[in-house]
């Protein structure tokens, strides 16, 4: 059996603080092949972005306690030296950050930053690198790239900064691209263009793509598989079809119920998930979702005392819930699905 291009095994990323241990990622496992897209979804504070930064080795030296394994193209990254992981960033793996204004250096032109990123991994002249930077800016839809290559980040609009950030991440054709909220602050027309761009790049270079977002519409459009995170753990994992049409975790039901529908007229209000995401310092005992779960009483107290295992239902569909498979499926078919379809 061949190993996946990216293979994350029992990853734990904890941060010691004065208030206690923040368990941002707590035993996460998943794999991703080249040419495939994984969508990671969940509310703010569920551990999505911490996971992505952990894969790129950006927590090293920051006081984080990291354990588990991260295999990228046969190389293990958790035990690798920070210097070696740094050589992989840009060429082997790259990231589109959520906030392009803070991710880009304010004192250097956008073009100079793309040129630097390109020349680190390619032995080319500044002239060749500049032409490549102009080509990349044009490819992500920035008008007049020959002129805008010499502009500073603050001279770009929010949407244009995001495009420039994407151009920088794609400049070295990375084998693994992680996009953290890649369409934030972009209007819907530009969102569609950016998503098409990432899809085209993936086809051209057969790259593996991770999309981190709270926007289930983005996930539905791009992802082959979906990982739903809550309280630092995976609570559901499966193909996009399984998670959207046969979801089995109450939290996933809540995310789907709170998603606006554009394919029909709105007849009722959205169904928000009650309560707030848990503190990662004081994660609730048992199932972390139980204080917000409408079906907690069906588990005979197990959800308050024992952490449910991530179990396989069929195929590669995994769910972390104390309710039985038959009970979850009956709830979905008879109660949840009809309500969502009536929205």
N, C-alpha and C positions, 0 to 999 in steps of 0.2 A: 504493500500500500504506500503510495507516494505521499509525502508530507505536504500540507497546504502551504501556500506562499507565506501567509501570516498565521501563526498558531499561538494563541494566548492560552496559558494553562494556569488555573488557580491563582490568578493575579490578585495581589493585595497591596493597596497603597494606603498607608496610615500616616497621619500627621500628629505627632505629639504637640499638645498645646498646654497652656496653663490651666485650662478648664477640663482637660481630659484628652483622650485619644480620639481623633477624628478618623473614623473608618470610611474614607471616601470611596474606596473600591474594596470589596470584601469577598474574594473568592470567585473571580470572573473568569470564564473560559469560553472561547469561541475560535473559529478558524475562518479563513478567507482565501479563496483561490484567485489567481490572476484572471482578469476579465470579468470578475464578479463584483457586485456591490452589496455592502452590508449597511443597513440603516440602524442606527442606535437612537432610540427615542426614550423620553421620560421627562418629568418636570425638572425645573431648575433644582440643583442640589442632589440629583440622583446619582452622580458620579460619571456622567458621560464625558465631559471635557477632561476630567482628571485622568480617565482611561486613555484618551488620545495623547495627552501630554506624557503619560507614562510610556506609551509605545515609542515615542520619539526621544525618550531619555531626558526630558526636560525637567524632571523632578530631582535628578541626581545632584547632590550637593546642596539641596534645599532643606535638609532635615527630614525628608520623608523616609518612612520605613517601607521598603519595597521587597516583596517576596513573590515567588511563583516563577513562571518562565514565559518569555516572549521570543518566539522563533520567527525570524524573518529570512526567507530564502535560505534556510538551513543554518543560520547564525543565531545564537542565543544572545539576547541583548541585555537582560537584567544583570548578568554577571560580567558583561563586557565593560571595558574601560570607557569612561566618558569621552576620552579622546577618539577612540575607535567609533563610538556611536555618532560623534560629531561628523566624522568623515562620511557616514551613511546618509546624514540629513541633507536633503537637496537632490541627490542622485538616486538613492535607493528608496527614500521616503520623504515626503514633504507634507506641509500642512497649510491649509487656508484658515487663518485665524478669524475669530468671531468679530474682533474690533480692529479693522485695518488701520485706524488712526494711531493706536498705541503700538501696533505690530510693526509699523514702518518708522524709520528714523526721520525725525523732522528736519534735520540739518542737511540731508543729502537729497538730491533729486531722485524722483522715482526711477528714472533710467539708470542712474549710477548704482542704485541698489539691486536692480535686476542684472546689470552688467557684472557686479561683484559676485552675485550668487552663481552666475553662469561660468565665470572665469575660474572660480574655485575648483570646479569639476571638469573644466575643459581647457586645454592648453591652446588658447586662441588669443589673437591681438584684441586690443580695446575696440578697434574699428569693426572687427567681425562680431564681437560681443554686443556692440551698440546696434548693429544691424539686426541681430537676433532679438534684442530688447524691443526695437521698433516693431518687428514682425509680431512679437508676442502681444504687445499693446494693441496692435491692429486686430489680432486674432480674437481678443476678448472684447472687441467692440468699442475701443476708445477712439473717438474721432481725431483726425489729424495727429496720428502717433509720432510723426517725424518732429512735430513741434512740441507735443505734450511730453515727450521723453525727457525734456529738460525742465519740466515743471516740478515743484515741490509737493509733498503730500497735502499740505494745507490749501493748495491751489486747486485741488480736485474736489468735486462734490462727494458725498458719502458713497453713492453708487459707483462713481468712477474710481474711488479709492479701493472699493471692494474688487473691482475688475483688475486694478493694478496689482492688488495682493494675489489674485488668482494667477495673473500673468507671471508673477515672481515664483509662485509655487510650481507652476507648470514648466518653467523655463528649462529645466534639466530633464524633462520627461520622466518623472519618478515612477518606479514600479509600484509603489504604494502611495496613494494620495488620501489624506485625511482632511475632510472639509467640515469645519465646526461652524454650523449655522451659516452656510455659504451664501444664502440669499437674504440675510438680514439687511434691512434698510433699503432694499431694492424694490421697485414697483413690479407689478406682476409680469409686465412685458419683458423687463430686463431679467427677472427671475427665470423665465422660460428660456431666454437666450443663454444664460449662464448654465442652466441645467443641460441644455442641448450641447453646449461647449464641452462640459465635463463628460458627457456621454460619448461625444465624438472622439475626445482624447483617449478615453478608455478603449474604444474600438480600435483606434489607430495603434496604440502602444501596448494593448493587452494588460493594462494596469489594474491593480486591485484598488477598490475605492470604498472608503468608509464615510458615510454621511451622518453627521451628528446633528440632530435637530429636534425641535418640539413640534414642527410642522408635519403632520402626518400626510398631507398632500404631496410634499416633496418626497417623502419616503415611498409613498405609493407609486410615484412616477418613475423612480430610479432603481429601487432596491430589489435584489433577488431574495435576500433574507433580511429579517428584522429581529433585533434584540431589544427587548423592553427592559429598562432598568428602573429599579426602585430601591432606595435606601442603600445604594452601593452594591446591590446584587442584581443578577439577571432573574426576572420573574417569568419571562416567556421568551421563547426563541423558536423561530420557524421560518418557513418560506413566507414571502409577502402575501401569497394567496391564503395560507393557513391563518396568519395573524389578522388579516382583514376580514376574511369570510368565515373562519372557524376558530375565533379566539377563545381561549379557555380560562384566562385569568381575570378576576374582577377588576384589577387595575387597568388592564387593556380595554375592558368593556367601558370603563370610565373615560379613558382617553378617546375612544371612538365616539362616545356620547357627547363629548365636549367639542367635537370637531364640526365646524360649520359645513353645510352641504350646499354646493353650487348647482347641483343637477336638478333641484326641484325647489318650489316655493316654500319658504319657511312657514310652517304652521304652528310650531311651538317653540318655546325657548330651548336653548341648549341645556344639556344635563351635566352640570359641573360635578366634579368629585368633591364631596364634602371634606372639610378639614384642610390641613396644610401638610406638606411633606415633612417627614421626621427630621429631627436633629441627628446629624451623623455622629455626634458625641454621645447622645443618649438614645440610641436606636431602640424602639419598643421591643420587649422580649417576645420570643416566638416569631410569628409572621409579622414583619415590620409594617405590613399594610393593615393589620387587624383593627387599629383604632378608627380607620376610615372605611372599612369594608362593610357593605350592607348585609353580607351573608356570614358574618363572623359567628353568629349563634348556631349555625349549621354544623360547626366542627366539634361540638361537645367540649369546648374549652381548649382544644389542642392548639388553636391558633394563638392563644395567649401564652402558652408554655413551651412549645417546641417549634424550632425553625423547620419549615417544610423542605423536603429534598426537591431538587430539580429533577423531575421524572419525565421519561419519554412516554408520550401518549400513542403516537404512531408515526412512522417515518422518522424525520428528524425534528418533530415538533416536541419541544420541552416546556414544561410548566411547573412552577413552584407554588403549590397550593395544597391545603389539607383536605379540601373537598375531593370526593372521588371523581374519576373521569366521567362516569355516567351522570353524576349529579351536575357537574359543570356543563356538560353538553345539553342536558335537559333544560337547565336555566337559560342557556344561550338561545336555544331553539324556541322555547315557549314564552320567555319573559323579556330577555334583552333584545334579541334580534327584531321582534315585531315593533318594539318601541322605537328602535333606531330607524327602522324602515318607514315609520310613520312621521319622522321628523321632517 
